[in-house]
Amino acid sequence: MYKTVPCIKEDSGSFTPGTHEVIEEVPLAITINGRHALTAMVSPHMMREFVTGILYTERIIHGVDEIESVHVEPGKVSVLTTNPFKILVSKKTVLSGCGGSSSYLDVAKLPRVASDLVIDVATIISATKETLQSDLHVKTGGIHIIGLFNDDGAVIITEDIGRHNALDKVIGHGLMKGVDLSRTFVVSSGRISSEMVRKCLIAGIPIIISRGATTTLAVTTADQANLTVIGFVRGQKMNIYTHPGRVRGALVP
């Protein structure tokens, strides 16, 4: 997940040779039914979960039963699905800082969240704290962290250079383990974008939480599609932007 690289360190005007741990970023070519579908820039772990998640959130599959096989090699994943004619947009590239084509988001084509999940403020605070406890982030300062939680606690917490990649990984893990995603919520170390909202809507996840900010398009989309967006969870404080009824006690007169 990281490599130690040489650098010159400066401290109070003094320069000395040193090293620092730098997070890995690698291209991953994904081939679906024999055709190159996309190349993603990712952190090199949980590749099977990532591919499962992105196939699902890009609506190439509607369940893991539509995946016949996944073959993982260094820098490449080959997938066979039950529908050999359906693939992603050819030769698409997903960069580590970008999650797709949210500029063309059509809310009318997205599913609405139907979950009646309700969680406590204390649960939000503790899940956020648990998600952010990352030794890798302490070492490198260069990763995003996503946690998927249900009534039993953390289902999976993972890291990636891109928060969209990490979200696909936890969604893929949940699908592979048969988790009821409508009874889960997501915690993100980074900004909640419209692309993060879109992925949650497709997966049926009813709540997305972040220690950071959100965007206007994310809020608008979530509001129309019945998704709860919570940002700036820090200490005992938070902002609930949409559908506060999923946070126990948050509905005010």
N, C-alpha and C positions, 0 to 999 in steps of 0.2 A: 504493500500500500504506500510505502514511502522509500526514498533513497537518501543517503547522506551525500551531500554535494559540497565541494569547496566554495568558499566565498571570502571576501575581505570584510571584516567587522570593524565598524567605526564606533568609538565610544569617547565622547567628550574631546573630539579632535584627534584622537589616537587611532591609527589604523593597524590592524593585526590580521594575519591569515588565520582562517578558522574553517569550520564546517557548519552546515545546518541541515536539518531533516526537511526534505521537500516532497510533497505529495505526488504520487505518480498519476500521470494522465496519458492514456493510451487510446488509439483508435480501435474501435471494434466494428468490423464489417459483419453485417447480418444478411444472410442469404435465406430467402423464403421460397420453398418449392423450386429450388434451382436457379433463382434469379436474385441478383443483388438488389436489396430493398433499401437499405440505409447504412450509413456509417455514423456511429455515435462515439463521442469522446467521453470516456468513462474512467473511473477507478477500477483497477483490474481484480474485482472479486464479486461474487454472487452474480455471475454472468447468466446462469440459467434463470434465476429469479428476475433479473433485469429484462431479459428477452420475453419471458412470460408476461411480465407486467406491461411492457411497451406494446406487445401485440394486442393485449387486452384494451389498454387505454387508447390505442389507435384504431380500435374496433376491427382488427383483422381476425380476431377470434372472439367468441362470446363465452368461452369457458375453456378450462384446461383439457377437457375431453376432445377438443378440436385439434390439439397438438399430437401428432403421431410420434415425432421424435425430435430431440434436440441434441446436436453434436457440437461440443465445445472444444475449440482448439485455440492456441495462442493467437489473439488478434482477430478471431473469426468464430462465428456461430452459425451453423446451418440448421434450419428448421424445416420440417415437413408438416403440413397441416392437412386436415381432411378435405379442405377445399383448395385444390392445386392451382386454381386460377386467380385466387385473391391474394394480393400482396400489397405492401405499402407503396407510396409514391416512389417511383424508381430513382435510385441514386440520391436520395435525400440525405442530408448531413445534419445531425443534431450536435451542436457545439456544447461544450461543458457549461457555458453561461447562458444557454438559450434552451427553451423547452419546446419549440415548435412554432406554429403559425397562429399565435393568439390574435394577431392583428386582424384576422379574418374570422374571428370567433362568431358563430351563429348560435345564440342562446336558444332559439326556437328548436334547434335540432338536438339539444342536449337533454338528457333525462332529468326529471325532478327527483329530489331525495324524498323517499317515503318513510324513512325511519322515525320512530318515536323515542329514540334514545335520549335520555336526560342524564347529565353528569353534574357532580358537585364542584364548587370552586376549589375545594381542597384537592380534588382529583386532578384538576387542570394544573394547579401549581406543582403538585408532586410529580406528575407525568412530565411536565416541562423540565423540571430539575433533573429527573432521571435521564431524559433524552440528552441533555447538554453535558452530561458527565462523560467526556470522551478523552481518553489518553492520546488518541491520534490527533485530535484538535490541539491539545496542549503541546504536542511535539512539533506540529507543522503549521498550525494556524491557517490551514488552507483547505478545509473540507466543510461540507454541509452535513447535517445529521437529521435523519427522519426517524421518528418512532411511531409504531402502530400499536394501539392499545385497545383492550376490551375490558369487560368486567373483571377478568382475572389478572389484569395488569398488562405488562409489556408483552405483546406477541412477538415483536422483533424491533430492534433498533439497529440502524445501519448508517453507513457513511458513504459519501461520494463527492467528487469535485463539483458535481451539479446537483442542486436540490431536486430537480425534476427527475434525474436519474435515480436518486435515492428513493424518491416516492414510487417510481416504477418498481424498484427492487422490493419495497415492503408490500406493495400491492401484489406483485408476483409471488412473493413468499406466502401471503395470505391465501391466494388462490390455490397454490400447490398444497397447502396444508388443510384446505377445506374450511377456512375461517369464514364465518358470516360477517362480511364487511359492513353490512348495514348496522351492526352492533359494535362498530369500532370507531375510533377517532384517531386523527393524525396530529403529531406534534412536529414542527419544523424549526430548525435553527435559523432559517433565512426568511426572506420576504415572501409573503403570500401573493403570487401573481395570478393572473387569469388562467394561465396554463396549469398551475397547481390546482385551482378550483375545477377546471375542466376534467382533470384526471380523477379527482375525488368524485365528481358527479357521475362519471362513467362507471367507476367502481362501486358507487352506491354508499360511499363513506359520508356520514352526515355532518361531521364536525372537523374543521381544520384549525389548528392552533399554532401560533408562532410567538417567539420572544421578540420578533421584529415587527416591521410594518407590513401593510398590505397596499394594494393599488385600487384606484377607483373602479377599474374594469372588473377586478376580482370581486369587489363588494357588490357592484351592480349585478354581475352574473350570479353570484351566490344568493343574493336577495330574491331574484326572479326564480331561481331553481330550488329554493328551500334548503340551502346549505348554511350552516352556522360558521361564521368567520370570527375568530378571536385573535387579537394581536397585542403586542407589547405586554406579554405576560412576564412581569418582573417583580420579584418580591411578592407582595400581597395585592398587586395591582394588575389590571388588564382592561382592554377595550373590547367589548362585544359589539361587532358591527352589524351583524345580521342574525335574525331568528334567535333572539335571546331566550326563548322558551326552552331551549335544550340545556340551559344552565339553570340549575335549581335555584329559585329565589330571584332570578334576574329580571323577571317581568315586573315593572314598576307602574303605578297608576299614571 
